[in-house]
Amino acid sequence: MGNYADEFSFNQNGDFGETNPRVKRKINLLNTTIDAIEPFSEQELREALMARGVDVSVYNEKQELVNHALRH
């Protein structure tokens, strides 16, 4: 709604409340190839693995995250 309030030049845009955050895409790592996993950012991989209950604090590099995603 923030864009809407800006577009129509409302003086008081507090009535619209907080705007929604960006939609995050959900990554399904099951049956995913290395070619499909590597383009994801390190943060996206960390979030996808954490959603599956993986402790990602032990992985320091993106390649380690990719390898783990391929194993599971």
Jmol script that loads the backbone (N, CA, C; Angstrom):
load data "model"
ATOM      1  N   MET A   1       0.809  -1.201   0.000  1.00  0.00           N
ATOM      2  CA  MET A   1       0.000   0.000   0.000  1.00  0.00           C
ATOM      3  C   MET A   1       0.847   1.257   0.000  1.00  0.00           C
ATOM      4  N   GLY A   2       2.080   1.131   0.387  1.00  0.00           N
ATOM      5  CA  GLY A   2       2.953   2.288   0.400  1.00  0.00           C
ATOM      6  C   GLY A   2       3.084   2.908  -0.967  1.00  0.00           C
ATOM      7  N   ASN A   3       3.235   2.072  -1.982  1.00  0.00           N
ATOM      8  CA  ASN A   3       3.335   2.581  -3.347  1.00  0.00           C
ATOM      9  C   ASN A   3       2.036   3.252  -3.768  1.00  0.00           C
ATOM     10  N   TYR A   4       0.924   2.671  -3.380  1.00  0.00           N
ATOM     11  CA  TYR A   4      -0.382   3.229  -3.700  1.00  0.00           C
ATOM     12  C   TYR A   4      -0.521   4.622  -3.087  1.00  0.00           C
ATOM     13  N   ALA A   5      -0.127   4.747  -1.810  1.00  0.00           N
ATOM     14  CA  ALA A   5      -0.221   6.037  -1.127  1.00  0.00           C
ATOM     15  C   ALA A   5       0.695   7.057  -1.788  1.00  0.00           C
ATOM     16  N   ASP A   6       1.872   6.629  -2.201  1.00  0.00           N
ATOM     17  CA  ASP A   6       2.807   7.533  -2.880  1.00  0.00           C
ATOM     18  C   ASP A   6       2.282   7.929  -4.252  1.00  0.00           C
ATOM     19  N   GLU A   7       1.750   6.961  -4.968  1.00  0.00           N
ATOM     20  CA  GLU A   7       1.273   7.208  -6.330  1.00  0.00           C
ATOM     21  C   GLU A   7       0.143   8.228  -6.367  1.00  0.00           C
ATOM     22  N   PHE A   8      -0.745   8.143  -5.374  1.00  0.00           N
ATOM     23  CA  PHE A   8      -1.883   9.060  -5.348  1.00  0.00           C
ATOM     24  C   PHE A   8      -1.668  10.234  -4.410  1.00  0.00           C
ATOM     25  N   SER A   9      -0.459  10.395  -3.934  1.00  0.00           N
ATOM     26  CA  SER A   9      -0.041  11.543  -3.123  1.00  0.00           C
ATOM     27  C   SER A   9      -0.922  11.781  -1.903  1.00  0.00           C
ATOM     28  N   PHE A  10      -1.178  10.731  -1.145  1.00  0.00           N
ATOM     29  CA  PHE A  10      -1.925  10.893   0.095  1.00  0.00           C
ATOM     30  C   PHE A  10      -1.049  11.616   1.104  1.00  0.00           C
ATOM     31  N   ASN A  11      -1.637  12.558   1.823  1.00  0.00           N
ATOM     32  CA  ASN A  11      -0.891  13.291   2.846  1.00  0.00           C
ATOM     33  C   ASN A  11      -0.587  12.404   4.039  1.00  0.00           C
ATOM     34  N   GLN A  12      -1.538  11.597   4.444  1.00  0.00           N
ATOM     35  CA  GLN A  12      -1.398  10.709   5.589  1.00  0.00           C
ATOM     36  C   GLN A  12      -1.451   9.266   5.090  1.00  0.00           C
ATOM     37  N   ASN A  13      -0.314   8.605   5.019  1.00  0.00           N
ATOM     38  CA  ASN A  13      -0.354   7.220   4.572  1.00  0.00           C
ATOM     39  C   ASN A  13      -0.275   6.234   5.733  1.00  0.00           C
ATOM     40  N   GLY A  14      -0.347   6.723   6.960  1.00  0.00           N
ATOM     41  CA  GLY A  14      -0.328   5.866   8.137  1.00  0.00           C
ATOM     42  C   GLY A  14      -1.550   4.982   8.246  1.00  0.00           C
ATOM     43  N   ASP A  15      -2.643   5.374   7.585  1.00  0.00           N
ATOM     44  CA  ASP A  15      -3.857   4.569   7.620  1.00  0.00           C
ATOM     45  C   ASP A  15      -3.674   3.229   6.918  1.00  0.00           C
ATOM     46  N   PHE A  16      -2.704   3.156   6.046  1.00  0.00           N
ATOM     47  CA  PHE A  16      -2.509   1.928   5.285  1.00  0.00           C
ATOM     48  C   PHE A  16      -1.708   0.892   6.068  1.00  0.00           C
ATOM     49  N   GLY A  17      -1.006   1.294   7.117  1.00  0.00           N
ATOM     50  CA  GLY A  17      -0.226   0.361   7.917  1.00  0.00           C
ATOM     51  C   GLY A  17       1.054  -0.046   7.225  1.00  0.00           C
ATOM     52  N   GLU A  18       1.675  -1.095   7.746  1.00  0.00           N
ATOM     53  CA  GLU A  18       2.938  -1.591   7.201  1.00  0.00           C
ATOM     54  C   GLU A  18       2.695  -2.251   5.855  1.00  0.00           C
ATOM     55  N   THR A  19       3.651  -2.092   4.972  1.00  0.00           N
ATOM     56  CA  THR A  19       3.553  -2.768   3.681  1.00  0.00           C
ATOM     57  C   THR A  19       4.078  -4.190   3.836  1.00  0.00           C
ATOM     58  N   ASN A  20       3.642  -5.061   2.971  1.00  0.00           N
ATOM     59  CA  ASN A  20       4.063  -6.455   3.030  1.00  0.00           C
ATOM     60  C   ASN A  20       5.511  -6.591   2.577  1.00  0.00           C
ATOM     61  N   PRO A  21       6.267  -7.480   3.226  1.00  0.00           N
ATOM     62  CA  PRO A  21       7.639  -7.715   2.775  1.00  0.00           C
ATOM     63  C   PRO A  21       7.630  -8.458   1.445  1.00  0.00           C
ATOM     64  N   ARG A  22       8.769  -8.482   0.793  1.00  0.00           N
ATOM     65  CA  ARG A  22       8.871  -9.202  -0.467  1.00  0.00           C
ATOM     66  C   ARG A  22       8.572 -10.679  -0.259  1.00  0.00           C
ATOM     67  N   VAL A  23       7.988 -11.280  -1.261  1.00  0.00           N
ATOM     68  CA  VAL A  23       7.685 -12.701  -1.205  1.00  0.00           C
ATOM     69  C   VAL A  23       8.984 -13.474  -1.428  1.00  0.00           C
ATOM     70  N   LYS A  24       9.249 -14.418  -0.538  1.00  0.00           N
ATOM     71  CA  LYS A  24      10.435 -15.252  -0.684  1.00  0.00           C
ATOM     72  C   LYS A  24      10.031 -16.537  -1.384  1.00  0.00           C
ATOM     73  N   ARG A  25      10.817 -16.902  -2.379  1.00  0.00           N
ATOM     74  CA  ARG A  25      10.496 -18.145  -3.050  1.00  0.00           C
ATOM     75  C   ARG A  25      10.982 -19.305  -2.206  1.00  0.00           C
ATOM     76  N   LYS A  26      10.178 -20.357  -2.190  1.00  0.00           N
ATOM     77  CA  LYS A  26      10.527 -21.539  -1.447  1.00  0.00           C
ATOM     78  C   LYS A  26      11.333 -22.452  -2.349  1.00  0.00           C
ATOM     79  N   ILE A  27      12.433 -22.933  -1.859  1.00  0.00           N
ATOM     80  CA  ILE A  27      13.294 -23.799  -2.642  1.00  0.00           C
ATOM     81  C   ILE A  27      13.061 -25.242  -2.214  1.00  0.00           C
ATOM     82  N   ASN A  28      12.689 -26.078  -3.165  1.00  0.00           N
ATOM     83  CA  ASN A  28      12.510 -27.497  -2.901  1.00  0.00           C
ATOM     84  C   ASN A  28      13.773 -28.201  -3.366  1.00  0.00           C
ATOM     85  N   LEU A  29      14.548 -28.735  -2.435  1.00  0.00           N
ATOM     86  CA  LEU A  29      15.827 -29.339  -2.764  1.00  0.00           C
ATOM     87  C   LEU A  29      15.720 -30.811  -3.135  1.00  0.00           C
ATOM     88  N   LEU A  30      14.543 -31.390  -2.977  1.00  0.00           N
ATOM     89  CA  LEU A  30      14.378 -32.800  -3.324  1.00  0.00           C
ATOM     90  C   LEU A  30      14.492 -32.990  -4.826  1.00  0.00           C
ATOM     91  N   ASN A  31      15.283 -33.975  -5.219  1.00  0.00           N
ATOM     92  CA  ASN A  31      15.475 -34.307  -6.634  1.00  0.00           C
ATOM     93  C   ASN A  31      15.941 -33.125  -7.468  1.00  0.00           C
ATOM     94  N   THR A  32      16.730 -32.257  -6.884  1.00  0.00           N
ATOM     95  CA  THR A  32      17.241 -31.090  -7.589  1.00  0.00           C
ATOM     96  C   THR A  32      18.675 -31.364  -8.032  1.00  0.00           C
ATOM     97  N   THR A  33      19.000 -30.982  -9.238  1.00  0.00           N
ATOM     98  CA  THR A  33      20.345 -31.209  -9.769  1.00  0.00           C
ATOM     99  C   THR A  33      21.289 -30.099  -9.336  1.00  0.00           C
ATOM    100  N   ILE A  34      22.575 -30.353  -9.501  1.00  0.00           N
ATOM    101  CA  ILE A  34      23.581 -29.352  -9.160  1.00  0.00           C
ATOM    102  C   ILE A  34      23.424 -28.102 -10.028  1.00  0.00           C
ATOM    103  N   ASP A  35      23.025 -28.284 -11.277  1.00  0.00           N
ATOM    104  CA  ASP A  35      22.821 -27.139 -12.172  1.00  0.00           C
ATOM    105  C   ASP A  35      21.679 -26.245 -11.700  1.00  0.00           C
ATOM    106  N   ALA A  36      20.707 -26.826 -11.013  1.00  0.00           N
ATOM    107  CA  ALA A  36      19.589 -26.038 -10.499  1.00  0.00           C
ATOM    108  C   ALA A  36      19.907 -25.400  -9.153  1.00  0.00           C
ATOM    109  N   ILE A  37      20.793 -26.019  -8.382  1.00  0.00           N
ATOM    110  CA  ILE A  37      21.111 -25.519  -7.041  1.00  0.00           C
ATOM    111  C   ILE A  37      22.158 -24.413  -7.070  1.00  0.00           C
ATOM    112  N   GLU A  38      23.169 -24.542  -7.907  1.00  0.00           N
ATOM    113  CA  GLU A  38      24.277 -23.581  -7.898  1.00  0.00           C
ATOM    114  C   GLU A  38      23.888 -22.125  -8.146  1.00  0.00           C
ATOM    115  N   PRO A  39      22.869 -21.816  -8.957  1.00  0.00           N
ATOM    116  CA  PRO A  39      22.518 -20.396  -9.164  1.00  0.00           C
ATOM    117  C   PRO A  39      21.960 -19.686  -7.927  1.00  0.00           C
ATOM    118  N   PHE A  40      21.485 -20.450  -6.930  1.00  0.00           N
ATOM    119  CA  PHE A  40      20.944 -19.822  -5.732  1.00  0.00           C
ATOM    120  C   PHE A  40      22.062 -19.140  -4.954  1.00  0.00           C
ATOM    121  N   SER A  41      21.713 -18.062  -4.283  1.00  0.00           N
ATOM    122  CA  SER A  41      22.703 -17.371  -3.447  1.00  0.00           C
ATOM    123  C   SER A  41      22.970 -18.202  -2.198  1.00  0.00           C
ATOM    124  N   GLU A  42      24.058 -17.888  -1.536  1.00  0.00           N
ATOM    125  CA  GLU A  42      24.401 -18.603  -0.304  1.00  0.00           C
ATOM    126  C   GLU A  42      23.301 -18.432   0.742  1.00  0.00           C
ATOM    127  N   GLN A  43      22.746 -17.233   0.830  1.00  0.00           N
ATOM    128  CA  GLN A  43      21.680 -16.974   1.808  1.00  0.00           C
ATOM    129  C   GLN A  43      20.430 -17.793   1.489  1.00  0.00           C
ATOM    130  N   GLU A  44      20.074 -17.889   0.220  1.00  0.00           N
ATOM    131  CA  GLU A  44      18.904 -18.685  -0.163  1.00  0.00           C
ATOM    132  C   GLU A  44      19.107 -20.157   0.187  1.00  0.00           C
ATOM    133  N   LEU A  45      20.315 -20.669  -0.056  1.00  0.00           N
ATOM    134  CA  LEU A  45      20.603 -22.056   0.290  1.00  0.00           C
ATOM    135  C   LEU A  45      20.549 -22.272   1.799  1.00  0.00           C
ATOM    136  N   ARG A  46      21.117 -21.329   2.543  1.00  0.00           N
ATOM    137  CA  ARG A  46      21.074 -21.447   4.011  1.00  0.00           C
ATOM    138  C   ARG A  46      19.627 -21.494   4.513  1.00  0.00           C
ATOM    139  N   GLU A  47      18.789 -20.612   4.000  1.00  0.00           N
ATOM    140  CA  GLU A  47      17.389 -20.568   4.430  1.00  0.00           C
ATOM    141  C   GLU A  47      16.648 -21.840   4.043  1.00  0.00           C
ATOM    142  N   ALA A  48      16.912 -22.364   2.845  1.00  0.00           N
ATOM    143  CA  ALA A  48      16.245 -23.585   2.398  1.00  0.00           C
ATOM    144  C   ALA A  48      16.660 -24.782   3.253  1.00  0.00           C
ATOM    145  N   LEU A  49      17.939 -24.865   3.578  1.00  0.00           N
ATOM    146  CA  LEU A  49      18.405 -25.973   4.413  1.00  0.00           C
ATOM    147  C   LEU A  49      17.903 -25.837   5.846  1.00  0.00           C
ATOM    148  N   MET A  50      17.880 -24.608   6.375  1.00  0.00           N
ATOM    149  CA  MET A  50      17.359 -24.399   7.734  1.00  0.00           C
ATOM    150  C   MET A  50      15.887 -24.776   7.805  1.00  0.00           C
ATOM    151  N   ALA A  51      15.135 -24.515   6.739  1.00  0.00           N
ATOM    152  CA  ALA A  51      13.719 -24.878   6.709  1.00  0.00           C
ATOM    153  C   ALA A  51      13.539 -26.394   6.781  1.00  0.00           C
ATOM    154  N   ARG A  52      14.568 -27.130   6.365  1.00  0.00           N
ATOM    155  CA  ARG A  52      14.538 -28.589   6.435  1.00  0.00           C
ATOM    156  C   ARG A  52      15.131 -29.107   7.728  1.00  0.00           C
ATOM    157  N   GLY A  53      15.535 -28.205   8.623  1.00  0.00           N
ATOM    158  CA  GLY A  53      16.054 -28.604   9.919  1.00  0.00           C
ATOM    159  C   GLY A  53      17.546 -28.876   9.957  1.00  0.00           C
ATOM    160  N   VAL A  54      18.274 -28.394   8.968  1.00  0.00           N
ATOM    161  CA  VAL A  54      19.719 -28.604   8.901  1.00  0.00           C
ATOM    162  C   VAL A  54      20.431 -27.488   9.662  1.00  0.00           C
ATOM    163  N   ASP A  55      21.431 -27.873  10.473  1.00  0.00           N
ATOM    164  CA  ASP A  55      22.263 -26.894  11.179  1.00  0.00           C
ATOM    165  C   ASP A  55      23.308 -26.387  10.191  1.00  0.00           C
ATOM    166  N   VAL A  56      23.098 -25.195   9.647  1.00  0.00           N
ATOM    167  CA  VAL A  56      23.985 -24.658   8.620  1.00  0.00           C
ATOM    168  C   VAL A  56      25.174 -23.904   9.204  1.00  0.00           C
ATOM    169  N   SER A  57      25.247 -23.803  10.512  1.00  0.00           N
ATOM    170  CA  SER A  57      26.354 -23.070  11.132  1.00  0.00           C
ATOM    171  C   SER A  57      27.688 -23.780  10.935  1.00  0.00           C
ATOM    172  N   VAL A  58      27.664 -25.059  10.602  1.00  0.00           N
ATOM    173  CA  VAL A  58      28.905 -25.810  10.405  1.00  0.00           C
ATOM    174  C   VAL A  58      29.456 -25.643   8.993  1.00  0.00           C
ATOM    175  N   TYR A  59      28.697 -25.014   8.110  1.00  0.00           N
ATOM    176  CA  TYR A  59      29.133 -24.820   6.727  1.00  0.00           C
ATOM    177  C   TYR A  59      29.599 -23.386   6.524  1.00  0.00           C
ATOM    178  N   ASN A  60      30.838 -23.234   6.076  1.00  0.00           N
ATOM    179  CA  ASN A  60      31.416 -21.904   5.921  1.00  0.00           C
ATOM    180  C   ASN A  60      31.384 -21.389   4.492  1.00  0.00           C
ATOM    181  N   GLU A  61      31.263 -22.287   3.533  1.00  0.00           N
ATOM    182  CA  GLU A  61      31.308 -21.884   2.133  1.00  0.00           C
ATOM    183  C   GLU A  61      30.061 -22.339   1.392  1.00  0.00           C
ATOM    184  N   LYS A  62      29.768 -21.651   0.315  1.00  0.00           N
ATOM    185  CA  LYS A  62      28.597 -21.978  -0.485  1.00  0.00           C
ATOM    186  C   LYS A  62      28.696 -23.393  -1.048  1.00  0.00           C
ATOM    187  N   GLN A  63      29.883 -23.808  -1.476  1.00  0.00           N
ATOM    188  CA  GLN A  63      30.037 -25.135  -2.066  1.00  0.00           C
ATOM    189  C   GLN A  63      29.684 -26.231  -1.065  1.00  0.00           C
ATOM    190  N   GLU A  64      29.983 -26.019   0.215  1.00  0.00           N
ATOM    191  CA  GLU A  64      29.600 -26.982   1.243  1.00  0.00           C
ATOM    192  C   GLU A  64      28.085 -27.081   1.359  1.00  0.00           C
ATOM    193  N   LEU A  65      27.406 -25.943   1.243  1.00  0.00           N
ATOM    194  CA  LEU A  65      25.944 -25.950   1.288  1.00  0.00           C
ATOM    195  C   LEU A  65      25.375 -26.681   0.080  1.00  0.00           C
ATOM    196  N   VAL A  66      25.960 -26.450  -1.093  1.00  0.00           N
ATOM    197  CA  VAL A  66      25.509 -27.125  -2.310  1.00  0.00           C
ATOM    198  C   VAL A  66      25.682 -28.623  -2.162  1.00  0.00           C
ATOM    199  N   ASN A  67      26.832 -29.050  -1.675  1.00  0.00           N
ATOM    200  CA  ASN A  67      27.103 -30.477  -1.492  1.00  0.00           C
ATOM    201  C   ASN A  67      26.107 -31.105  -0.531  1.00  0.00           C
ATOM    202  N   HIS A  68      25.818 -30.424   0.562  1.00  0.00           N
ATOM    203  CA  HIS A  68      24.860 -30.960   1.522  1.00  0.00           C
ATOM    204  C   HIS A  68      23.466 -31.044   0.899  1.00  0.00           C
ATOM    205  N   ALA A  69      23.076 -30.028   0.154  1.00  0.00           N
ATOM    206  CA  ALA A  69      21.761 -30.034  -0.495  1.00  0.00           C
ATOM    207  C   ALA A  69      21.639 -31.195  -1.477  1.00  0.00           C
ATOM    208  N   LEU A  70      22.713 -31.534  -2.151  1.00  0.00           N
ATOM    209  CA  LEU A  70      22.687 -32.644  -3.099  1.00  0.00           C
ATOM    210  C   LEU A  70      22.592 -33.993  -2.413  1.00  0.00           C
ATOM    211  N   ARG A  71      23.147 -34.098  -1.214  1.00  0.00           N
ATOM    212  CA  ARG A  71      23.112 -35.379  -0.484  1.00  0.00           C
ATOM    213  C   ARG A  71      21.737 -35.666   0.094  1.00  0.00           C
ATOM    214  N   HIS A  72      20.965 -34.628   0.357  1.00  0.00           N
ATOM    215  CA  HIS A  72      19.683 -34.840   1.041  1.00  0.00           C
ATOM    216  C   HIS A  72      18.541 -34.452   0.188  1.00  0.00           C
TER     217      HIS A  72
END
end "model"
wireframe off; spacefill off
backbone 0.3
color backbone group
